[in-house]
Amino acid sequence: MGVFVFLPLVLPLTAWPIARLAEQRLHPRVATRLLTGVAAVMALCSTVCLGLLMVVGTAQLPGNPLPDGWSDPEVREAVPYDGIAGRAAIPALLAVAALCARVLWRHTRVRRRAHRALAGLPGTRVAVLPDDEPYAYALPGRDRDGDRVVVTTALLSGLRPAERRALFAHERAHLAARHHRFLLLTQLAAHANPFLRPLRTAVSYTTERWADEEAARLVGDRRAVARAIGRAALVSRGTPVPTLAGLALPGPVPRRVAALLAPAPATPDWPSVFTAVGVAAWAAAAGTAVSALSSANSAVTMIVILHAATPL
């Protein structure tokens, strides 16, 4: 394996250029899927890397339950600086597991609390709450029939009819595309490897832009959607409790409005390599591929070595 075992830990740096360029140059749907895929694969590879390092570090600790052969010099030689890297990987992997478990627990808790809060209301696709706090969010159910758009009377009273239609179209677009899954994946990836945090921020913006474009397509008026976003931002002061969409940072409103006032983005397609965003996209894809290959090679090598060192 050699030093290649450490590559998945630092290769997420190759995805930084595409994070910002994807926001500006790619169609929001393509950008969301590309960035989420890159983040998920790189996070998995870096976690596998930490797991391999932890095996070597744990096998050398006194009183460990692992086979004695796993601490042989032949095993330790497979990982450079095994004495330092192996022991450092133990708390790092435990921290990753704890942080990801916290994200999943928070996601599940918020979702359950939101559904319990709506338990007494009619089972319609839109739940209007008599609340003086202006807010709206998309609440996914266990299946698509259980999806609901939650909005308060305070927000609806501050919007015109055309803007209300744009608001509902925007929230329904979040539900139809299952944007909460993209946000959750990138949130987990950012906790698995801090170098992936720019991708989480980018995906939180591109999902909003994706919903904006879908709303503009359904309403047929890009300016109406832009006005709805701007007016909702003026009258809203944020949701009273964390929502599923609140798992990530909200997209900047001025940039979203400016994008809607501009012509619609081009048809989604993979960017050409002869453009800046194309070079960044191919670099991110190459980094992801190298990370996956390095992790797979290291895992297979370590399994072979450990199998050979395991007493029969």
C-alpha positions in Angstrom: 0.0 0.0 0.0 2.7 2.5 1.0 1.8 6.2 1.2 -1.1 5.6 -1.2 -3.2 4.5 1.8 -3.2 8.2 2.8 -4.4 9.6 -0.5 -8.2 9.3 0.2 -7.7 11.6 3.2 -6.4 14.5 1.1 -7.9 13.9 -2.4 -11.1 15.8 -1.5 -9.0 18.9 -2.0 -9.3 18.3 -5.7 -13.0 18.9 -5.5 -12.8 22.4 -4.2 -12.6 24.2 -7.6 -15.7 22.4 -8.9 -17.7 23.4 -5.8 -17.7 27.1 -6.7 -17.7 26.7 -10.5 -20.6 24.3 -10.4 -22.8 26.9 -8.6 -22.1 29.4 -11.3 -21.7 27.5 -14.5 -23.6 24.2 -14.3 -27.3 23.6 -14.4 -28.5 23.2 -10.8 -29.7 19.7 -11.3 -26.4 18.5 -12.8 -24.4 20.4 -10.1 -26.4 18.9 -7.3 -26.0 15.3 -8.5 -22.3 15.8 -9.4 -21.3 17.4 -6.1 -23.3 14.9 -4.0 -21.8 11.9 -5.8 -18.3 13.2 -5.5 -18.8 14.0 -1.8 -20.3 10.6 -1.0 -17.6 8.6 -2.8 -14.7 10.6 -1.3 -16.2 10.5 2.2 -16.6 6.7 2.0 -13.0 6.3 0.7 -11.5 8.4 3.5 -13.5 6.5 6.1 -12.2 3.2 4.7 -8.7 4.7 4.9 -9.2 5.5 8.5 -10.6 2.0 9.1 -7.5 0.4 7.6 -5.2 2.6 9.7 -7.2 1.9 12.8 -6.8 -1.9 12.3 -3.0 -1.5 12.3 -3.0 0.9 15.3 -5.4 -1.2 17.4 -3.6 -4.5 16.7 -0.5 -3.0 18.5 -2.3 -2.0 21.6 -1.8 -4.3 24.6 -4.8 -6.3 25.6 -6.5 -6.0 22.2 -8.9 -8.8 21.2 -7.4 -9.1 17.7 -5.2 -12.0 16.6 -1.6 -11.7 17.6 -0.5 -12.0 14.0 -2.1 -8.7 13.1 0.6 -6.9 15.0 3.5 -8.7 13.2 6.1 -6.5 11.5 4.9 -7.6 8.1 1.5 -6.1 8.8 2.9 -2.9 10.2 5.2 -2.4 7.2 2.2 -2.2 5.0 1.4 1.2 6.5 4.1 3.9 6.7 4.4 5.5 10.1 2.1 2.9 11.5 3.0 3.8 15.1 1.7 7.4 14.6 -0.9 7.1 11.9 -2.5 3.9 13.3 -3.1 5.4 16.8 -4.2 8.8 15.4 -6.8 7.0 13.2 -8.5 5.5 16.3 -9.9 8.7 17.8 -10.4 10.2 14.3 -12.7 7.3 13.2 -14.5 7.4 16.5 -15.1 11.1 16.0 -16.4 10.5 12.5 -18.8 7.8 13.7 -20.1 10.0 16.5 -20.6 13.1 14.3 -22.4 11.1 11.6 -24.6 9.4 14.2 -25.5 12.8 15.6 -26.5 14.1 12.1 -28.7 11.0 11.5 -30.2 11.3 14.9 -31.0 15.0 14.5 -32.5 14.4 11.0 -34.7 11.7 12.3 -35.8 13.7 15.4 -36.7 16.8 13.4 -38.6 14.8 10.9 -40.6 13.0 13.6 -41.3 16.2 15.5 -42.5 17.9 12.4 -44.9 15.0 11.6 -46.2 14.9 15.2 -46.9 18.7 15.1 -49.1 18.2 12.0 -50.9 15.1 13.4 -54.1 16.9 14.2 -54.4 18.6 10.8 -56.3 17.3 7.7 -54.1 15.0 5.6 -53.8 17.3 2.7 -50.7 18.0 0.6 -50.5 21.6 2.0 -50.6 22.3 5.8 -51.4 25.9 6.6 -50.5 26.8 10.2 -52.1 29.7 12.0 -48.8 31.2 13.1 -47.6 34.8 13.4 -44.1 33.6 12.4 -43.7 33.6 8.6 -42.0 30.5 7.3 -42.5 27.6 4.9 -40.7 24.3 4.3 -41.1 20.9 2.5 -41.7 18.0 4.8 -41.1 14.6 3.2 -43.1 11.6 4.3 -42.4 7.9 4.3 -43.6 7.8 0.7 -44.5 10.4 -1.9 -48.1 10.3 -0.9 -47.1 11.5 2.6 -45.2 14.5 1.4 -46.5 17.9 2.7 -45.8 21.5 2.2 -46.0 23.5 5.5 -46.6 27.2 5.4 -47.9 29.7 7.9 -50.7 32.2 7.5 -48.3 35.0 8.3 -46.2 34.2 5.2 -49.2 33.7 2.9 -50.6 37.1 3.9 -47.4 38.7 2.8 -47.4 37.2 -0.7 -49.5 38.0 -3.7 -51.5 35.2 -5.5 -48.8 34.7 -8.2 -46.1 34.6 -5.6 -48.0 32.0 -3.5 -48.2 29.8 -6.6 -44.4 30.2 -7.0 -43.8 29.4 -3.3 -45.8 26.2 -3.5 -44.2 25.2 -6.7 -40.7 25.7 -5.2 -41.5 23.6 -2.1 -43.1 20.8 -4.2 -40.0 20.8 -6.3 -37.9 20.0 -3.2 -40.2 17.1 -2.4 -40.4 15.7 -6.0 -36.6 15.7 -6.4 -36.0 14.4 -2.8 -33.6 17.2 -2.1 -33.4 16.3 1.6 -31.5 13.2 0.6 -28.8 15.2 -1.2 -28.5 17.5 1.7 -28.2 14.6 4.2 -25.5 12.9 2.1 -23.4 15.9 1.8 -23.9 16.7 5.5 -22.6 13.2 6.4 -19.7 13.6 3.9 -18.6 16.9 5.4 -18.5 15.3 8.9 -16.6 12.3 7.6 -13.9 14.5 6.0 -13.7 18.3 6.8 -12.2 18.9 3.3 -15.6 18.2 1.9 -17.4 21.1 3.6 -17.3 23.4 0.5 -19.3 20.8 -1.3 -21.9 20.7 1.4 -22.3 24.5 1.1 -22.5 24.3 -2.6 -25.1 21.6 -2.6 -27.3 23.6 -0.2 -27.3 26.4 -2.8 -27.7 24.3 -5.9 -30.7 22.4 -4.4 -32.4 25.8 -3.9 -31.6 26.9 -7.4 -32.9 23.6 -8.7 -36.2 24.2 -7.0 -36.2 27.8 -8.2 -35.8 26.6 -11.8 -38.5 24.0 -11.5 -40.9 26.5 -10.0 -40.1 28.9 -12.8 -40.8 26.2 -15.4 -44.1 25.3 -13.7 -45.3 28.8 -13.1 -44.1 30.0 -16.5 -42.8 33.3 -15.1 -39.2 33.6 -13.9 -39.8 37.2 -12.5 -42.8 36.0 -10.4 -40.6 33.4 -8.8 -37.9 35.9 -8.2 -40.4 38.3 -6.6 -41.7 35.5 -4.4 -38.2 34.6 -3.2 -37.4 38.2 -2.5 -40.6 39.1 -0.7 -40.6 35.9 1.3 -37.0 36.7 2.5 -38.1 40.2 3.5 -41.1 39.0 5.6 -39.4 35.9 7.0 -37.1 35.8 9.9 -36.3 32.1 9.7 -38.1 29.0 10.8 -38.8 28.7 14.5 -37.3 25.2 14.8 -34.7 23.4 12.7 -36.3 21.8 9.6 -35.1 19.2 7.2 -33.9 21.9 4.8 -32.1 23.5 7.8 -29.6 20.7 7.8 -27.6 22.7 5.4 -26.9 26.4 4.9 -29.7 28.2 2.9 -28.8 29.5 -0.5 -28.0 33.3 -0.8 -31.2 35.0 -1.7 -29.6 37.8 -3.9 -27.8 35.3 -6.0 -30.9 33.2 -6.5 -32.9 36.3 -7.5 -30.2 37.4 -9.9 -30.1 34.0 -11.5 -33.9 34.0 -12.0 -33.8 37.4 -13.6 -31.2 36.1 -16.1 -32.1 33.7 -18.9 -32.8 30.1 -18.0 -29.7 27.9 -17.7 -28.7 25.8 -20.7 -29.9 22.2 -21.1 -28.2 20.0 -18.5 -25.1 18.3 -19.9 -21.6 17.4 -18.8 -19.4 20.4 -19.2 -16.8 20.5 -22.0 -13.2 19.9 -21.0 -12.3 23.1 -22.9 -14.0 25.3 -20.3 -12.9 26.3 -16.7 -15.8 24.4 -15.2 -15.1 21.4 -17.4 -11.5 21.3 -16.3 -12.6 21.5 -12.6 -15.3 18.8 -13.2 -12.8 16.4 -14.8 -10.3 17.1 -12.0 -12.9 16.3 -9.4 -13.9 13.2 -11.2 -10.3 12.1 -11.6 -9.7 12.7 -7.9 -12.8 10.7 -7.0 -11.6 7.8 -9.2 -8.1 7.8 -7.8 -9.5 8.0 -4.3 -11.8 5.0 -4.9 -9.0 3.0 -6.6 -6.6 3.8 -3.8 -9.1 2.8 -1.1 -10.0 -0.5 -3.0 -6.4 -1.4 -3.5 -5.4 -0.6 0.1 -8.4 -2.6 1.4 -7.7 -5.6 -0.7 -4.0 -5.5 0.2 -4.7 -5.2 3.9 -7.3 -8.1 3.8 -4.7 -10.3 2.1 -2.0 -9.4 4.6 -4.3 -9.9 7.6 -5.6 -13.2 6.2 -2.0 -14.4 5.8 -1.2 -13.2 9.4 -4.2 -14.8 11.0 -3.4 -18.1 12.7 -5.5 -21.1 11.6 
